[in-house]
Amino acid sequence: MNPDLLYKTPYDGTIYRIGNGSPIPISYDEWRDVYGFQTPQPTPTDFVKYPWSATVYAVTFWADDENSWQWTAIDYNQYRTAGSPTPRIAGWIQGSYYYKWGTNAELFVEGADGVNHKLTGPEWAASGYRSFADRANEGVFKLSWAPELTWMTNISAGQGYALSYPRWQEEAFPTPQVVRRINGDQFYQNYGSTTIWYAGPGMNRPVSYNEWVGAGSPRPTMQGTPPAPPTTPQPPPPSGVYYENCDAVRAAGAAPLYRGQPGYRPGLDREGDGIACE
């Protein structure tokens, strides 16, 4: 760029001077007092977008090195100010994040505007085969025997949540890995109930018999308190004298009772010393 000239962007009217090879925006006062209202040249600006996003970017090529390119996501008014140019389809836009999940080999890109897209082979080639982040411990699972999807935020630790359709759509529909079981899940059953429950990172609900069989008929973990075993009442002694408790013994004037006496029974002898209701 010529350091003796001024340059003006077509979408917002900012005027730049070239200082030490880099563009520097100037104020109105500087334009008036230093440059005497010199007529600025149009900046070498192109307008681009991704085909899957509505966001239009103005990219100004200050030099050949892409690190010197100036990117601006323009709004509707700036687009109209620039003359409503037809944007060119770009293979790469600055600020894009390339990544893959650990549950499939698909590549994705998230633009600077937050829009996610599942890349095709030609689209990745158009980006110049940009490097990507391998998020190997995250991804989408689907149980082979159930309709729900699960988004795993930590596969090795069994952490995740139910994946809704809008959220799946927002993530550009990554293909789920179909599995029978997910790390950290379990089948359980409450004592006294025939219902089998599934508890996993993505859901916690009763399962049908067919779903349980589809999961491999796992033995459920029993939860809750098991019922107490039935108690057999102690029969009265052969003498026919039976006291319900020590209050009854005392009311009958029979306290204390000694082992072998009518009415004595171990249940009244708390100390087990052969003397009851002393």
C-alpha positions in Angstrom: 0.0 0.0 0.0 1.2 3.5 -0.8 2.0 5.4 2.5 1.4 8.7 0.8 -2.3 7.9 0.1 -5.3 7.6 2.3 -7.8 4.7 2.0 -11.5 4.5 2.8 -13.6 1.4 3.6 -16.7 1.1 1.4 -19.0 -0.2 4.2 -18.4 2.3 7.1 -16.4 5.2 5.7 -13.4 4.8 8.0 -10.3 6.5 6.5 -6.9 4.9 7.0 -3.3 6.0 6.6 -0.5 3.6 6.1 2.1 3.8 8.9 5.1 1.4 9.0 3.2 -0.8 6.6 0.1 -1.1 8.8 -3.2 0.7 8.4 -4.1 3.3 11.0 -7.5 4.9 11.2 -7.5 8.6 11.3 -9.9 11.1 12.8 -11.8 13.8 11.0 -9.6 16.5 12.5 -6.5 14.7 11.3 -8.0 14.3 7.8 -8.7 18.0 7.7 -5.6 19.4 9.5 -2.9 17.1 8.3 -4.1 15.8 4.9 -6.2 18.8 3.8 -9.2 16.6 3.0 -7.2 14.5 0.6 -9.5 12.3 -1.4 -9.0 8.7 -0.1 -8.6 5.7 -2.3 -11.1 2.8 -1.9 -9.6 0.0 0.3 -8.9 -3.4 -1.4 -12.0 -4.9 0.2 -13.9 -8.0 -0.8 -17.1 -9.4 0.6 -17.4 -13.0 1.4 -19.6 -15.5 3.2 -20.0 -19.2 4.0 -22.7 -20.9 1.9 -24.3 -22.2 5.1 -24.4 -18.9 7.0 -26.1 -15.6 6.3 -23.3 -13.5 7.8 -21.4 -11.4 5.3 -17.8 -10.4 6.0 -15.8 -7.5 4.6 -12.2 -8.6 4.2 -9.6 -5.9 3.4 -6.3 -7.2 1.9 -3.7 -4.8 3.2 -1.0 -7.2 2.1 -0.6 -10.7 0.7 0.0 -12.3 4.2 -3.4 -13.5 5.5 -2.4 -12.2 9.0 -2.6 -8.7 7.6 -6.1 -9.1 6.3 -8.8 -7.1 8.1 -12.1 -9.0 8.7 -15.3 -7.3 9.7 -18.7 -9.0 10.0 -21.0 -6.3 8.6 -24.6 -5.6 9.4 -27.4 -4.8 7.0 -26.8 -1.0 7.0 -23.1 -1.5 6.3 -24.0 -3.9 3.5 -26.3 -1.3 1.9 -23.7 1.4 2.4 -21.2 -0.8 0.4 -23.7 -1.0 -2.4 -25.3 -4.4 -1.6 -22.5 -6.3 -3.3 -22.9 -10.0 -4.1 -20.7 -11.8 -1.6 -18.2 -14.3 -2.8 -18.3 -17.8 -1.3 -15.2 -18.3 0.9 -13.4 -21.5 1.7 -12.1 -20.1 5.0 -13.0 -17.1 7.1 -10.9 -15.8 10.0 -12.0 -16.8 13.4 -13.3 -20.2 12.2 -12.8 -23.1 14.6 -12.3 -26.6 13.1 -13.0 -29.7 15.2 -14.1 -33.3 15.4 -15.9 -35.3 18.1 -14.6 -38.6 19.5 -17.7 -40.5 18.4 -17.2 -40.3 14.6 -14.7 -39.2 11.9 -16.8 -36.2 10.8 -15.2 -32.7 10.6 -17.0 -29.5 11.7 -16.4 -25.8 11.5 -17.8 -23.1 13.8 -17.7 -19.7 12.2 -16.9 -16.5 14.0 -20.7 -15.9 14.1 -21.2 -19.1 16.1 -22.8 -21.1 13.2 -21.7 -24.8 13.1 -21.5 -26.8 10.0 -20.6 -30.4 9.1 -17.9 -30.2 6.5 -17.8 -32.2 3.2 -14.5 -33.3 1.8 -14.4 -30.5 -0.9 -15.3 -27.9 1.8 -12.4 -28.9 4.0 -10.2 -28.9 0.9 -11.4 -25.3 0.1 -10.3 -24.2 3.5 -6.8 -25.3 2.7 -7.2 -28.4 4.9 -7.1 -26.4 8.1 -6.0 -28.2 11.2 -8.7 -29.2 13.6 -9.1 -29.9 17.3 -9.7 -33.5 18.2 -12.2 -33.5 21.0 -11.8 -37.3 21.6 -13.5 -37.4 25.0 -16.8 -35.8 23.8 -19.5 -36.7 21.4 -23.0 -38.0 20.7 -24.3 -41.5 21.6 -27.5 -43.3 20.9 -28.6 -46.5 22.7 -29.4 -49.2 20.2 -32.6 -50.1 22.0 -33.9 -46.6 22.9 -34.7 -43.5 20.8 -33.0 -40.9 23.1 -29.7 -39.2 22.2 -27.0 -38.4 24.7 -24.4 -35.7 24.6 -21.3 -36.9 26.4 -19.2 -34.1 27.8 -16.8 -36.5 29.4 -16.9 -40.0 27.9 -14.3 -41.6 30.2 -16.0 -40.3 33.3 -19.5 -41.1 32.1 -20.8 -37.5 32.2 -23.3 -36.1 29.8 -26.9 -35.0 29.3 -30.0 -35.6 27.2 -29.5 -34.1 23.7 -32.6 -32.4 22.4 -33.4 -32.0 18.7 -32.8 -28.2 18.6 -29.5 -28.6 20.3 -28.5 -31.5 17.9 -29.5 -29.2 15.0 -27.5 -26.3 16.4 -24.4 -28.6 16.5 -25.0 -29.5 12.8 -26.3 -33.0 13.4 -23.2 -35.0 14.3 -23.8 -38.7 13.6 -24.4 -40.6 16.9 -22.3 -43.6 17.8 -24.8 -46.4 18.4 -24.0 -48.5 21.5 -25.8 -50.9 23.8 -24.5 -49.3 27.0 -22.9 -46.0 28.0 -20.1 -45.6 30.5 -21.6 -44.7 33.9 -25.1 -46.1 33.3 -27.0 -48.8 35.3 -30.2 -50.7 35.5 -31.9 -50.8 38.8 -35.1 -52.1 40.5 -36.7 -51.0 43.8 -37.4 -53.7 46.4 -41.1 -54.7 46.1 -41.4 -53.6 42.5 -41.2 -55.4 39.2 -40.4 -52.3 37.3 -36.8 -52.0 35.9 -35.3 -48.6 35.5 -32.4 -47.3 33.4 -30.3 -44.5 34.8 -27.6 -43.0 32.5 -26.1 -39.7 31.5 -28.9 -39.0 29.1 -32.0 -40.4 30.8 -33.5 -41.9 33.9 -36.8 -43.8 33.2 -38.5 -47.2 33.4 -37.7 -49.5 30.5 -40.0 -51.9 28.7 -39.3 -55.7 28.7 -38.2 -55.4 25.0 -35.8 -52.5 25.8 -34.3 -54.5 28.7 -33.8 -57.5 26.5 -32.3 -55.2 23.8 -29.8 -53.9 26.4 -28.7 -57.5 27.0 -31.0 -58.4 29.9 -28.6 -56.9 32.5 -29.1 -57.9 36.2 -30.6 -54.8 37.9 -29.2 -53.4 41.0 -31.6 -53.6 43.9 -32.4 -50.3 45.7 -34.3 -49.2 48.7 -34.8 -51.2 51.9 -35.6 -54.9 51.7 -38.7 -56.0 53.5 -38.2 -57.3 57.1 -38.5 -61.0 57.4 -41.7 -62.2 59.0 -41.6 -62.8 62.8 -43.0 -65.9 64.5 -44.7 -65.0 67.8 -43.3 -66.9 70.8 -45.8 -69.4 72.1 -46.8 -69.2 75.8 -45.1 -71.6 78.2 -46.9 -74.9 78.9 -48.2 -73.6 82.2 -50.6 -71.5 80.2 -49.5 -68.3 82.1 -48.5 -65.6 79.5 -47.6 -62.1 80.2 -47.5 -59.6 77.3 -44.9 -57.4 79.0 -43.4 -56.6 82.3 -46.1 -54.1 83.1 -48.6 -57.0 82.9 -46.3 -59.1 85.2 -46.2 -56.3 87.8 -49.9 -55.7 87.5 -50.4 -59.4 88.3 -48.1 -59.1 91.3 -45.8 -61.7 89.9 -42.6 -59.6 89.5 -39.9 -60.6 89.5 -40.1 -63.8 87.5 -37.4 -66.4 87.7 -36.4 -68.9 85.1 -38.7 -71.9 85.4 -41.5 -70.0 87.0 -44.9 -69.9 85.2 -45.0 -66.9 82.9 -41.2 -66.5 82.6 -39.9 -66.3 79.0 -36.7 -65.0 77.6 -38.4 -62.0 75.9 -39.1 -60.5 79.4 -35.5 -61.1 80.6 -33.6 -58.3 78.9 -30.3 -59.0 80.8 -30.5 -62.7 80.2 -29.6 -63.4 83.8 -32.6 -65.7 84.6 -34.6 -62.9 86.3 -37.3 -61.1 84.4 -39.1 -57.9 85.3 -36.9 -57.3 88.4 
